[in-house]
Each structure stands twice: as structure tokens, then as C-alpha cells.
């Protein structure tokens, strides 16, 4: 661990926290949590003491306190959990040579704030699995929470060994985005919209289905009849054992690889060992804790379509699904999605999160959109120069062809240093080309012949900063 730091407390303000509290699972536990919150709100405004954890041992030592903080903060989301971020560090960031910069904030020894960060070369980023995930500072709910996030940002700016920050995928409302909006040096980039089904607005599936396009519902009925006629052994299964989960996830992975290769696209996490291992571990742990819903449509022993996602409090995070391309004319993924949404209604899930991704089926099924925000900015004068240079796009094709012969003539140490600088420059150039999100798209009805049958996310070519 390195660095102790304490900040003077600025004027009080309160961020816009996630609206409705999670449902109580244990009344006694909730009363204890509420008592802790009351004590926190009665505290005098005070500075937090910050330290930066830089090693795996220090990371692991936070488990109990991290879990307790998430419980008090109603942060039962997968992307706030200790295990998700520890695995992100162990199986992705550390093997890539990134440096851990895990910021913790305490008051009277009690953990009140956690911010998982890494430095990649000399760029500060949120710790990541290399896949899309929502990110934010985890902070104790309190009237002082906004002050503590501001103090954490000041601490990071003064202590981190980086020139530029790129902080992406902050799902709104976000404590960190609220602070970055007030920082002149923070420039909004990228972002997007997360399509949701607000299940809590409907009594049941029938009430929700009445809001979907009539042509879609009619085609669902037609496809169910065709499938039942042509596949008399068809059945819907909710996965409840680890061996079957492993089989279904592997099947999904292989279908996605085949889908991407047929379209000459890069399959992403499906072929990256570190990313795949992180997903498998997260799914196994969630199944053991009752926080996973994995489902499959089967024709006897043959999988026709399957998918999985994570229960995060009252929300279902739909992570991945796929279908058998040989049976695409039956629209098996749409039929699976219907059964999955019905299952979420039965389990009292209040929100069904499709995750970002511009796919027509998401726009058709969603009732709401939640924005995500991303920011880039300098941390010092070198970062300011790098960002200005990045806007000029000096690594364009013609320039690169001109300087390549000169680069090859440099001594090896000079080439190594230049390669690092050029890598940083490429990263910030890519980040600055990302555009802020446009308003949510209007709905598009899938073609009734099933021709829009598709996997859960667009599989993009390799490259870019989309982490």
C-alpha cells in the first residue's frame, strides 16, 4: 500500500442516488443497516483518509469490508461485487501488465469508499475485465457522500502516476459522473443508452405483452406452434447445477464464435481465455449464491437456444445468449427471451437490463433507457499535451508509413520508449473520437419471418478503447 492522504471538506451536496431501495430480504439485517446509515448521517462533516492499494494481497484483505460496504450502499449489483473486481484484476488486468491503484477511503478506521482503478502505461482507467461492465465509485450512502467522492477525486489527481484519465461506462445516476461534470478538464466522450424493461410497471407478462407490437406477439404464437409441431420434444429449462451450466455456457460460446466467423467479425470475449475464465467464475459463484438465471430451450438433448444473466438485487442483468443457426427460422432466441422475461416476472424481478448494444430486438422489447457516460481528461501538463496531439490524429496511415523507416533505425531502448508513447497516444486519440450519446432510438419491430434472429451483442472488430 502507498500513500496516506486527507482532504479538507468542501461544501455539502448530495448526488442523485439510484431511486428505489432494494427489497428487504431479512428485516433484522435491514434494521441494522438502517441504524448504521443513521449514525453515518449524524456524523460531522469530516475528511476521509485515503490509501492506495497496489498489490493482490492488499486487495484480498478488503473482502469482508467491501461486502459490508456494498450491503450498506444497496450495491448488490454484479459490477460492484468484490469477486467480480478481484477476478478482473487477477485474470485480466494484472496479466496485461497494468498496475493496481485501488483507492480506499476511511473515517475513524471504517471503510466508506472504494474506487477500483488501474494505470495502463501512464493512462488512468477504471479496473476492467476488458468487456462491457458498469463502473462507479462505491460509497457509503450519506449526506456527505458527494463530498467524499470529491475528496477521492482530489486525492487521485494528486497521487496517481499517470498523465491522462479515461473513465468509461458510468451508468447513471453515478456518483463519479456527478463529480466529473463539475470538472472543467473532464471532457464527455462516448457513452450510450442501456435498454431496460421496467417489469415493476406491469402486473404480469400479459400486461407487458400488450405494449409490444401486435405483429411481434402474433409471430411469437406462430413460432411456438411451428416449434411444437416440428420439435415435439421441445422444453424450457432453468439451469440449476454447475455441470449443466458449464455445458450451456460452452455451447453459447461456440455458437457466438460461429456467428462471428460467418460474418468475418472478431468474436471478442468468446476466444479470449482470460475474459472467458472470469465469466465462468462469476457465473459459477452466482449460481451457488442463487443470483444466476441461466435458461435453455431444448429439443430432447439438443440445445436450440440458451442464455444466462445475473440477479442484482431487484434487477436482472441479461449477459449473453445464442441460438442454433440451423433452426433460426423458428426465431428460437425470441422465444427463449419471452420465457426468460416470464421467469423474471415470476421471481419478482423489477427491471430487466439488456446492457448497451445497438440491436433491433432490444429497442423492440425495452420500455426505458438509462444513459451511461464516459470522460477523458489530463492529470498534468504532459497529459494536456498528449490530448492536444491526439486531436491532430498524428498516427494516420500516411504519417505512419512515412515515419516507419525512421523508427526502425532507432536504437532499441529508444524504440521501446517511443512504442510506449505511441501506445498512449493511440489510446487517447481513439478515446477522443468517441461521440457523446444521441437520444434513445425509437423502436424497430423485428421481421416476422425471423430474419432478425441474432445474438445478444454486436460483435465488433478488435481495436479501439471500448473497455
C-alpha positions as a printed Julia matrix, in Angstrom:
467×3 Matrix{Float64}:
   0.0     0.0     0.0
   1.19    3.51   -0.74
   0.22    6.96    0.38
  -1.97    8.37    3.1
  -4.0    11.46    2.33
  -6.72   13.53    3.93
  -8.7    16.41    2.42
 -10.47   19.42    3.84
 -14.21   19.05    3.49
 -15.9    21.18    0.8
 -19.48   22.41    0.95
 -22.12   19.72    1.37
 -24.06   18.36   -1.56
 -25.9    15.12   -2.26
 -25.78   13.17   -5.54
 -28.84   11.73   -7.23
 -28.71    8.18   -5.92
 -30.42    5.23   -7.5
 -34.1     5.79   -6.85
 -35.86    2.89   -5.18
 -34.2     0.81   -2.44
 -33.84   -2.92   -2.91
 -36.42   -5.12   -1.29
 -35.7    -6.4     2.17
 -34.53   -9.98    2.37
 -34.05  -10.04    6.12
 -35.84   -7.43    8.22
 -33.37   -7.67   11.1
 -30.42   -7.19    8.76
 -32.12   -4.19    7.13
 -32.74   -2.61   10.56
 -29.03   -2.99   11.36
 -28.07   -1.39    8.04
 -30.51    1.49    8.61
 -29.04    2.11   12.08
 -25.56    2.34   10.53
 -26.84    4.82    7.93
 -28.44    6.96   10.63
 -25.17    7.06   12.54
 -23.33    7.97    9.32
 -25.76   10.83    8.58
 -25.31   12.19   12.11
 -21.52   12.32   11.7
 -19.98   15.74   11.49
 -18.63   16.57    8.03
 -15.14   15.1     8.01
 -12.3    14.28    5.68
 -11.68   10.7     4.7
  -8.24    9.2     5.0
  -7.25    7.68    1.67
  -4.74    5.0     0.8
  -3.95    3.3    -2.5
  -3.65   -0.49   -2.53
  -1.24   -1.7    -5.18
  -0.97   -5.47   -4.68
  -3.19   -8.56   -4.79
  -2.7    -9.36   -1.1
  -3.96   -5.94   -0.09
  -6.89   -6.33   -2.49
  -7.9    -9.68   -0.96
  -7.73   -8.24    2.55
 -10.7    -5.96    1.75
 -13.24   -8.74    1.12
 -15.27   -8.53    4.34
 -15.28   -4.72    4.47
 -16.1    -4.43    0.76
 -19.08   -6.8     1.07
 -20.31   -4.87    4.12
 -20.0    -1.53    2.29
 -21.96   -2.83   -0.72
 -24.69   -4.08    1.63
 -24.99   -0.71    3.33
 -24.93    1.1    -0.01
 -27.62   -1.14   -1.58
 -25.0    -2.01   -4.21
 -25.93   -5.64   -4.79
 -25.02   -5.28   -8.46
 -22.62   -7.77  -10.02
 -20.41   -4.89  -11.13
 -19.99   -3.68   -7.55
 -19.15   -7.07   -6.09
 -15.77   -7.87   -4.59
 -15.34  -11.13   -6.52
 -16.05   -9.55   -9.91
 -13.35   -6.93   -9.44
 -10.83   -9.24   -7.79
 -11.13  -11.64  -10.74
 -10.91   -8.68  -13.12
  -7.56   -7.87  -11.56
  -6.2   -11.4   -11.29
  -7.33  -12.75  -14.67
  -7.25   -9.7   -16.91
  -5.58   -6.5   -15.75
  -2.54   -7.94  -13.93
  -1.57  -10.39  -16.73
  -1.65   -7.45  -19.17
   0.91   -5.59  -17.07
  -1.49   -2.96  -15.74
  -0.78   -1.56  -12.26
  -3.36   -1.74   -9.5
  -4.42    1.57   -7.98
  -7.28    0.57   -5.67
  -8.3     3.67   -3.71
  -9.99    3.27   -0.31
 -11.4     6.0     1.93
 -11.91    5.59    5.68
 -13.27    7.61    8.56
 -12.26    6.53   12.08
 -10.95    3.3    10.54
 -14.27    2.42    8.89
 -14.34    1.79    5.13
 -16.69    4.3     3.47
 -15.42    4.43   -0.13
 -13.83    2.06   -2.65
 -12.66    3.02   -6.14
 -11.06    0.24   -8.28
  -8.52    1.85  -10.63
  -5.51    0.77  -12.69
  -2.84    2.54  -14.66
  -2.29    1.27  -18.21
   1.09    2.69  -19.26
   0.51    6.23  -17.99
  -3.25    6.29  -18.51
  -5.59    6.02  -15.53
  -8.61    3.77  -16.08
 -11.28    2.01  -14.08
 -10.32   -1.59  -13.34
 -11.93   -3.69  -16.08
 -12.42   -7.22  -17.35
 -11.93   -5.99  -20.91
 -15.67   -6.49  -21.52
 -18.52   -4.09  -21.05
 -19.46   -3.51  -17.43
 -20.96   -0.64  -15.47
 -18.45    1.2   -13.27
 -18.55    3.72  -10.46
 -17.14    4.63   -7.08
 -18.72    2.59   -4.26
 -19.51    5.0    -1.43
 -21.45    4.88    1.82
 -24.93    6.42    1.36
 -24.93    9.64    3.34
 -25.48   13.35    3.02
 -21.68   13.56    2.86
 -21.28   11.03    0.04
 -20.78   13.68   -2.63
 -18.08   15.36   -0.55
 -16.27   12.05   -0.15
 -16.31   11.37   -3.9
 -14.91   14.86   -4.49
 -12.17   14.22   -1.92
 -11.36   10.9    -3.61
 -11.04   12.64   -6.98
  -8.69   15.26   -5.49
  -6.61   12.5    -3.9
  -6.34   10.59   -7.17
  -5.34   13.69   -9.11
  -2.55   14.48   -6.64
  -1.19   10.97   -6.14
  -1.59    8.8    -9.21
   1.33    8.07  -11.55
  -0.5     8.86  -14.81
  -0.84   11.67  -17.35
  -4.38   11.1   -18.69
  -7.59    9.6   -17.33
 -10.16    7.68  -19.39
 -13.15    6.75  -17.23
 -15.84    4.88  -19.16
 -19.26    3.25  -18.76
 -20.57    5.18  -15.75
 -24.2     4.15  -15.51
 -26.45    6.98  -14.41
 -27.14    8.09  -11.79
 -23.42    7.92  -10.99
 -21.61    9.45   -8.04
 -18.42    9.77  -10.1
 -20.11   11.24  -13.19
 -21.81   13.81  -10.95
 -18.35   14.95   -9.84
 -16.73   14.81  -13.3
 -19.46   17.02  -14.74
 -18.14   19.78  -12.48
 -14.53   19.33  -13.57
 -13.54   21.69  -16.43
 -10.8    19.33  -17.59
 -13.15   16.33  -17.93
 -14.46   16.01  -21.5
 -17.53   13.79  -22.15
 -16.86   11.06  -24.72
 -18.76    8.06  -25.97
 -21.41    6.87  -23.59
 -24.62    5.2   -24.64
 -28.04    4.01  -23.56
 -28.93    0.86  -21.66
 -32.28   -0.59  -22.79
 -34.45   -1.82  -19.89
 -37.79   -3.47  -19.35
 -39.35   -1.95  -16.23
 -41.18   -5.08  -15.14
 -42.42   -3.39  -11.96
 -44.75   -1.26  -14.09
 -46.73   -4.32  -15.18
 -48.81   -6.83  -13.24
 -47.55   -9.79  -15.29
 -46.35  -10.95  -18.69
 -49.74  -10.46  -20.32
 -49.88   -6.81  -19.23
 -46.38   -6.19  -20.58
 -47.0    -8.13  -23.81
 -49.98   -5.87  -24.53
 -47.5    -3.0   -25.03
 -45.38   -4.87  -27.6
 -46.07   -4.64  -31.34
 -49.03   -6.8   -32.28
 -47.08   -8.26  -35.18
 -44.39   -9.45  -32.76
 -46.84  -11.16  -30.41
 -48.64  -12.77  -33.36
 -45.35  -14.08  -34.69
 -44.37  -15.4   -31.24
 -47.57  -17.5   -31.19
 -46.97  -18.7   -34.73
 -43.39  -19.72  -33.99
 -44.36  -21.54  -30.79
 -46.91  -23.57  -32.81
 -44.35  -24.36  -35.53
 -41.71  -25.36  -32.98
 -44.13  -27.57  -31.02
 -45.22  -29.26  -34.25
 -41.75  -29.84  -35.69
 -39.91  -30.42  -32.38
 -42.3   -32.41  -30.16
 -39.56  -32.78  -27.55
 -39.12  -29.04  -27.09
 -38.84  -27.9   -23.45
 -37.74  -24.89  -21.43
 -35.16  -25.44  -18.7
 -33.85  -23.27  -15.89
 -30.29  -24.43  -15.15
 -29.75  -25.41  -11.51
 -26.49  -27.4   -11.43
 -22.89  -26.42  -12.11
 -22.09  -29.17  -14.64
 -25.08  -28.28  -16.79
 -24.26  -24.58  -16.51
 -20.73  -25.26  -17.79
 -22.14  -27.19  -20.75
 -24.66  -24.48  -21.65
 -22.11  -21.67  -21.36
 -19.65  -23.54  -23.58
 -22.41  -24.13  -26.14
 -23.22  -20.41  -26.15
 -19.54  -19.55  -26.59
 -19.17  -21.86  -29.6
 -22.35  -20.55  -31.24
 -21.12  -16.97  -30.87
 -17.76  -17.85  -32.42
 -19.5   -19.46  -35.37
 -21.85  -16.47  -35.75
 -18.93  -14.0   -35.75
 -16.75  -16.03  -38.12
 -19.61  -16.34  -40.62
 -19.7   -12.53  -40.72
 -15.9   -12.07  -40.63
 -16.07  -10.38  -37.22
 -13.87  -10.76  -34.16
 -15.61  -12.95  -31.54
 -14.35  -10.87  -28.59
 -14.59  -12.49  -25.16
 -15.56  -15.83  -26.71
 -11.96  -16.56  -27.73
 -10.06  -14.65  -25.05
  -9.05  -17.11  -22.32
  -8.76  -14.54  -19.53
 -12.15  -12.97  -20.23
 -13.86  -16.32  -20.58
 -12.4   -17.6   -17.32
 -13.64  -14.51  -15.49
 -17.16  -15.02  -16.85
 -17.17  -18.71  -15.91
 -16.08  -17.96  -12.38
 -18.67  -15.21  -11.98
 -21.46  -17.48  -13.26
 -20.47  -20.42  -11.02
 -20.36  -18.21   -7.94
 -23.69  -16.55   -8.8
 -25.33  -19.96   -9.3
 -24.09  -21.12   -5.9
 -25.43  -17.94   -4.28
 -28.79  -18.05   -6.05
 -28.01  -14.94   -8.12
 -27.98  -16.51  -11.59
 -30.75  -17.26  -14.05
 -29.48  -19.45  -16.88
 -32.03  -20.96  -19.26
 -32.23  -23.16  -22.34
 -34.72  -24.26  -24.96
 -34.07  -27.92  -25.76
 -35.27  -30.38  -28.34
 -34.61  -33.53  -26.38
 -30.88  -33.41  -25.62
 -30.15  -30.78  -28.26
 -29.9   -27.12  -27.25
 -31.87  -24.83  -29.56
 -31.24  -21.55  -27.72
 -29.72  -20.67  -24.35
 -28.67  -17.68  -22.3
 -27.63  -16.51  -18.87
 -27.67  -13.4   -16.71
 -27.21  -12.22  -13.14
 -29.69  -11.23  -10.46
 -28.55   -7.93   -8.95
 -30.96   -7.11   -6.15
 -34.27   -6.49   -7.92
 -32.63   -6.24  -11.35
 -31.79   -8.92  -13.9
 -28.65   -8.28  -15.95
 -29.04  -10.16  -19.24
 -25.46  -11.03  -20.11
 -25.4   -13.37  -23.13
 -27.47  -15.7   -25.23
 -27.25  -17.54  -28.55
 -29.2   -19.86  -30.83
 -28.67  -22.81  -33.16
 -28.25  -21.22  -36.59
 -29.72  -24.32  -38.26
 -33.06  -23.55  -36.58
 -33.06  -19.79  -36.96
 -36.32  -19.78  -38.96
 -38.14  -20.64  -35.71
 -36.8   -17.47  -34.04
 -35.59  -19.53  -31.05
 -33.84  -16.62  -29.3
 -37.03  -14.55  -29.32
 -38.97  -17.47  -27.91
 -36.29  -18.01  -25.26
 -36.42  -14.32  -24.4
 -40.17  -14.5   -23.85
 -39.79  -17.41  -21.42
 -36.93  -15.66  -19.66
 -38.95  -12.47  -19.15
 -41.85  -14.58  -17.86
 -39.44  -16.22  -15.4
 -38.28  -12.81  -14.17
 -41.91  -11.79  -13.6
 -42.45  -14.97  -11.59
 -39.4   -14.21   -9.42
 -40.4   -10.65   -8.62
 -37.62   -9.04  -10.66
 -38.35   -5.34  -11.13
 -36.03   -4.44  -14.02
 -34.65   -6.42  -16.96
 -31.4    -4.83  -18.22
 -30.38   -5.74  -21.78
 -27.0    -3.98  -21.44
 -25.96   -1.48  -24.14
 -25.77   -2.54  -27.75
 -27.47   -1.33  -30.89
 -29.56   -4.38  -31.76
 -33.1    -4.02  -33.09
 -34.6    -6.6   -30.75
 -33.5    -4.61  -27.68
 -35.23   -1.5   -28.91
 -38.39   -3.51  -29.54
 -38.59   -5.11  -26.1
 -37.33   -2.2   -23.97
 -39.64    0.21  -22.13
 -36.92    2.57  -20.83
 -33.36    3.68  -21.47
 -30.72    4.55  -18.86
 -27.7     6.58  -20.05
 -24.05    5.77  -19.48
 -21.34    8.44  -19.53
 -17.61    8.39  -20.2
 -14.92   11.04  -19.71
 -11.35   11.78  -20.75
  -9.02   14.47  -19.44
  -5.46   15.4   -18.43
  -3.93   14.86  -15.0
  -0.89   17.1   -15.63
   0.75   19.21  -18.33
   2.07   16.13  -20.15
  -1.46   14.77  -20.36
  -2.75   18.08  -21.69
  -0.09   18.0   -24.43
  -0.89   14.36  -25.25
  -4.61   15.11  -25.61
  -3.96   18.1   -27.86
  -1.67   16.0   -30.02
  -4.24   13.19  -30.11
  -6.82   15.53  -31.62
  -4.5    16.03  -34.59
  -4.52   12.26  -35.27
  -0.78   12.09  -35.97
  -0.84    8.3   -36.37
  -2.95    8.34  -39.53
  -1.98    5.96  -42.3
   0.15    8.3   -44.43
   2.11    9.64  -41.45
   2.73    6.15  -40.11
   4.1     4.98  -43.46
   6.47    7.96  -43.55
   7.95    7.55  -40.07
   8.16    3.74  -40.01
  11.59    3.57  -41.75
  12.94    6.19  -39.32
  11.56    4.26  -36.35
  13.37    1.09  -37.44
  16.71    2.9   -37.44
  16.44    3.98  -33.8
  18.36    2.14  -31.04
  16.28   -0.49  -29.26
  15.85    1.48  -25.98
  14.61    4.47  -27.97
  12.19    2.26  -29.93
  10.82    0.77  -26.7
  10.21    4.19  -25.18
   8.66    5.52  -28.4
   6.41    2.46  -28.64
   5.07    3.21  -25.17
   4.41    6.85  -26.03
   2.75    5.93  -29.31
   0.56    3.38  -27.49
  -0.63    6.08  -25.09
  -1.19    8.47  -27.97
  -3.23    5.89  -29.87
  -5.37    5.26  -26.78
  -6.24    8.92  -26.19
  -6.77    9.51  -29.92
  -9.3     6.68  -30.04
 -10.99    7.94  -26.88
 -11.41   11.45  -28.26
 -13.07   10.15  -31.42
 -15.92    8.61  -29.39
 -19.07   10.7   -29.58
 -21.45   11.51  -26.71
 -24.69    9.51  -26.87
 -27.59   10.63  -29.01
 -31.15   10.4   -27.65
 -32.52    6.85  -27.28
 -33.51    5.27  -30.59
 -37.11    4.6   -31.48
 -38.37    1.03  -31.5
 -37.92   -1.24  -34.52
 -40.16   -4.24  -34.94
 -38.35   -7.48  -35.89
 -39.27   -9.01  -39.2
 -41.95  -11.7   -38.65
 -40.01  -14.27  -40.66
 -37.28  -14.42  -38.01
 -34.65  -12.84  -40.24
 -33.55  -10.58  -37.35
 -32.62  -13.56  -35.21
 -29.33  -12.51  -33.64
 -27.15  -12.87  -30.54
 -27.24  -10.52  -27.6
 -24.49   -8.05  -28.53
 -22.92   -6.77  -31.74
 -19.54   -8.44  -32.07
 -17.17   -5.68  -33.13
 -13.79   -5.91  -34.81
 -10.8    -5.79  -32.49
  -9.32   -2.45  -31.53
 -10.43    0.84  -30.02
 -10.73    1.81  -26.39
 -14.11    0.25  -25.7
 -13.42   -1.08  -22.24
